Amino acid sequence: MKLLACVMERPDPNARERLNNMARPLRIELAGGLYHVTSRGNARHDIFLDDDDRLCWLEIFGQVCES
């Protein structure tokens, strides 16, 4: 599946720790809901590892928006 291909190639050893350190609880997803997408992480940290990581996210985001 193309959607998951780039995600599966880049395992993140710190993902669980980042989820535990989120500023607020995870948002409830609603069909047809509108969501604000931020461009940086907590304390203004980058949210992408590098440009390839950013492009992978943009590809996934585009596929989700099309569906």
BELZI-V987748 format. One record per residue. N is the residue number from 1. RES is the residue in three letters. BURIAL is + if it has 9 or more other ideal C-beta (glycine too) atoms within 8 Angstrom, else -. Layout:
BEGIN
n:N res:RES burial:BURIAL
n:N res:RES burial:BURIAL
END
This chain:
BEGIN
n:1 res:MET burial:-
n:2 res:LYS burial:-
n:3 res:LEU burial:-
n:4 res:LEU burial:-
n:5 res:ALA burial:-
n:6 res:CYS burial:+
n:7 res:VAL burial:+
n:8 res:MET burial:-
n:9 res:GLU burial:-
n:10 res:ARG burial:+
n:11 res:PRO burial:-
n:12 res:ASP burial:-
n:13 res:PRO burial:-
n:14 res:ASN burial:-
n:15 res:ALA burial:-
n:16 res:ARG burial:-
n:17 res:GLU burial:-
n:18 res:ARG burial:+
n:19 res:LEU burial:-
n:20 res:ASN burial:-
n:21 res:ASN burial:-
n:22 res:MET burial:+
n:23 res:ALA burial:-
n:24 res:ARG burial:-
n:25 res:PRO burial:-
n:26 res:LEU burial:-
n:27 res:ARG burial:-
n:28 res:ILE burial:-
n:29 res:GLU burial:-
n:30 res:LEU burial:-
n:31 res:ALA burial:-
n:32 res:GLY burial:-
n:33 res:GLY burial:-
n:34 res:LEU burial:-
n:35 res:TYR burial:-
n:36 res:HIS burial:-
n:37 res:VAL burial:-
n:38 res:THR burial:-
n:39 res:SER burial:-
n:40 res:ARG burial:-
n:41 res:GLY burial:+
n:42 res:ASN burial:-
n:43 res:ALA burial:-
n:44 res:ARG burial:-
n:45 res:HIS burial:-
n:46 res:ASP burial:-
n:47 res:ILE burial:-
n:48 res:PHE burial:-
n:49 res:LEU burial:-
n:50 res:ASP burial:-
n:51 res:ASP burial:-
n:52 res:ASP burial:-
n:53 res:ASP burial:+
n:54 res:ARG burial:+
n:55 res:LEU burial:-
n:56 res:CYS burial:+
n:57 res:TRP burial:+
n:58 res:LEU burial:-
n:59 res:GLU burial:+
n:60 res:ILE burial:+
n:61 res:PHE burial:+
n:62 res:GLY burial:-
n:63 res:GLN burial:+
n:64 res:VAL burial:-
n:65 res:CYS burial:-
n:66 res:GLU burial:-
n:67 res:SER burial:-
END
